[in-house]
Amino acid sequence: MSNDTSDRIHVGIIGGSGLYEMEGLKILETREIDTPFGSPSAPVVIGELGGRSVAFIPRHGVDHEFTPSAVPYQANIWALKSLGVFWVVAVNAVGSLREEIEPGHFVVPDQLIDKTYKRPNTLFENIVTHVSLAHPFTQELREVLVSCAQEEGVTVHDSGTYVVMEGPAFSTKAESEMHRQWGAHLIGMTAMPEARLAREAEMAYASICLSTDYDCWREDDEVDVSAVLAVLKKNIANVQRVLARVIPAIPLDAESSCGASSALEYAIMTRPSAISDDARERYALVLDKYLGER
């Protein structure tokens, strides 16, 4: 896939179904995409803002029908990759594990702890790949998210560690206290395997996390779904304004120099001669540039 293809969509957004209802965004089409992993969470909404195309996927489906464990993460990432997307902005609702991260605040995390155990966590079957995930969020994209949130006057924390739990139930109090002792700042259910899959697909990935509650670590404080939804509803306008700044601010010309664009260069351990024709065809979108002709 060439970086200079004129019809590429360079930017993708994964989040709630209402994120594309932002001022200045023109919806161009809704596209059904098939992937080696089946269909994504919903048809991809493609729009244009400031002359730049962008693709949206509602992570949990149009009607929020997918639990965090059942989200088709592989299909979502592959669908965006097939459109030419390199820069992926995720929007995640999270609980706060720190007093200073108040409900309503934004956080752009820089680290992850993965506690999930029921989800497919790689794009590749029968091909051994070991991508580096020391820094799971792309710094170049994180900087854009932080600066755009600040420009919109939104309270944003420019770093933090996000613990990803399986769900769908919220944490026990003991778990919440343990996560705080680990030094974590956020608890949520959706950043993994999304971040790992994006790295395997050689895509830049960063997240805007919306703090909705204090989890259950504070005395007499428990997660209440109605309160979470109320905070999310208040924040949706802020998210839309920030994204409207982010989309035209992403440095598209920095793709080739971004480390994510070559994440697989030294990660493929299986000998090319041992990779079947079926596997080559299945993963051609991401592996062709390394495997070449058989």
N, C-alpha and C positions, 0 to 999 in steps of 0.2 A: 504494500500500500504506500504510495508516494505521498510525501509531505506537501507537495504543491498541487495536489488534485483540486481543481477549482470547485467541485461540488461537495467537498468534505464539510462535515459539521464538526468543528473543532472543540466545542464546549458542550458538556453534558451535565445535567442537574438530576440528582436522585434525592427524592424527598416526598413531601405530601402532595396530594393531587391538586391543591389550590395554588401551588407556587407559581404556576405560569399565568396567573391572573394579575399580572403586574402592569402598571402604567407604561405605555410605550412599546409593549411587546405585541407584535403582530403574529397571530397563529397562522401558519402556512398550510400544515397538513397533520393528519394523524396516521401513522404508518404501522402496519402489522409487520413484525419481523420474526422470522423463524431462526432458531439457533441450534447448534448441536445439543443443547441442553433443554430444548423445548421453547416455549414462549416466555417472554419476560412478564413482569408483573401486570403489565397493561400495554396496549398499543403506545408507541412512542409519539409524544406530541412534539412537533418541530415548529419553532417560531423564529422570529427575527427581531433583533433589537439593535438599533444604531448601525444597521447594515451588517450585523454579525449574526450568523445562524446559531441556534442552540437547541439541544434536544432534552426533553424532560421525561423522566420515568417516575411514576408514583410507586414508591418502594412496596407498599402494602396493598397495592391494587387500587382501582378507582373507588371501590366500596370498602376499602380497608379489610379485605377478606383474608389476607395472608398474615398468619402469626409471625413473630420475628424468626422462629425456627423454620417456617415454611416458605419464606420469601425466596423466589428463584434467583438468588444472587448471581449464579454463574450466567444464566440467561440474560440478566440485566446488564452485566458488564460486557458480555459478548455482543449484545444488540447495539450498545453504544460504540463499541470498537468497530463493528461492521459499518457504522455510519461515518467513520473517520475520526471519532472523538478521541482526543488525547487528554484534555483538561477536564477532570471530573470533580464537581463540587457536590458534596453530600450535605444534607440537612438532617440532623439527628436530634430528637427529643431525649433529654437525659435528666437524671437526678443529680443534685449537687451533694458532694461529700465534704464541702468546705463552707464555713460560715460566710466568707467573703464573696462566694459565688451565689448570689441571691436568685430566687425565682424571677425570671424575666431577663436575666443577664445572658449574654452570648459568650461562648468560649470557643476558641480555635485551638484544639488540642494538638500536642506534638508527640504524644506517646500513647500506646495501647497495651492493655493486658487482656489476653484472650482466654475467657473461661467457657467458651461454647464447646459443645461436644456432640451435637446431633446434626450438624450441617456439613455438606460437602465443602472441603476447604482448599480445593485446588481445581484448576481448569483441566489438568492433564491426568489422564489415566494411561497406564502402561508406558509412560514416559517420565523418567525421574528428573525433576527440576528442583533446584534449591535457590530461590531468589533471596537476596538480602532484604531483611525487613527491620534492620536496626532502627531506621527512621521511617516509620510507616506512612507518615504524611509528608507530602512534597513541600519543601520549604518555600520555593518560589510562589506556589499557589497560596500557601498559608499567609504569606506577607500581603498578598492582594486582599484576602478575606479580612484580615485585621484592619488594614488601612481603609477599606471601603466601609466597614462597620463604624470605625472612628469618624469618618467623614459624615456619616449619617447621624452622628450623635448618639449611637447605641453604646451602652456599657458593654465592653468586650474584654475578656481576659485572653492574653496572647499566647498562653501555653497551658498545659495541663495533661494529666494522665487519665485516660478513659478506660475503665474496666468494662468489658463486654460480657454480659451474662446471658445464659440461655433463655430465661423467661419461660412462659409468658407471665408468671407470677412475679411480683416485686420481691426485693431482698427480705430476708429475716433481719432482725435487729443485730444479731451476732455477725451475720455476713457484712452488714453495713459498717459495723465497727471494725471488722477485719480489713475491709477495703481501705478504710481511713488509715489503719496502722501500716498498710502497704505503701502509703504515701499517695494514693490515688485522689483525684479531684472530682471525677464524674463516674456515674454508673448508668449504663444503657444496654440496649439489646441488639443493635443493628450495624455497628461499624465493622464487625467481623462476621463472615470472611470478606466483606466488601473490599476493605483496604488491601488484603492479601491478593485477592483476585485481580484487582486493578493493577497491582505491581506485576503479577504474572502476565497480564495483558500489555505491559509496558505503557501504562497510562499514569499520568500525574493525578494524585488524589489528595483532597483535603476536605475538612469538615467544618461546618458551622454548627455548633452544638447549642441547643436552646435549653437552658436550665428551667425546669418546670416545677421543681420541688426540692426538699431537703432529704429525700429518701426517708429513712426511719431512724437515723442515728441520733437525732436530737430528742431530748426528753419530751414525751407526750406529742411527738410529731410523727405521723405516719402518712404514707402516700395515699392520696385520695384522687380517684380517677376524675371526678368532676372538677376538682381544683386544678389538676393537670391540664384538662381540656380548656379551662377558663384562661390559664396563662398562655397556652398555645394560641388560642383565639386572639388574645391581645397582641401577641408577638408576630402574627402572620403578616401584618402590614409592615413591620420592621424588617422581616426577612425579605419580603418582596422588594422593598426599597434598596436594601443592601445588595441583593442579587442583581437588581437593575444597574447598579454601579459596577458590580463584579464582572459581569459578562463582557462589557466593552473594555475593561481594564486588564484583562488577562493578557500577558505578553506572548501572543501566539508565536512570534519569531524566536522565542527561547526554547521551543520544543526540542530541537536537535541537541542543545547543550544541557538539557535537563537529564539527570541521571536515570529517571524513570524510563526514558526512551530507549535505553539499552540494558534494561534489567535482566534480560535473558541471555546476554552475550556470553557469560561464563557460567550460566546456571543449568544448562542442559547436560545431564550426566550420561544419559543413554547414548550409545554409539549410533550415529545416523544409519548405519547399515542394519541395525537391529530394529529400527522403527518401521512398522508396516506401512504399506501404501494407504490402507484405510486410515491409519492414525495421521499420516501426512496430510491426507485430504481433509480430515476432520479439523485439524488444527492449523491448516494452511494460513489462515488469516494472521496468526501471530508467529508461526514457526518458519514460514517459507524463506524469510530473509537469512535464516541461520542454516537451514537444512539444504537449501538449493535443490539441484537436480539429483534424483536417486541414481 
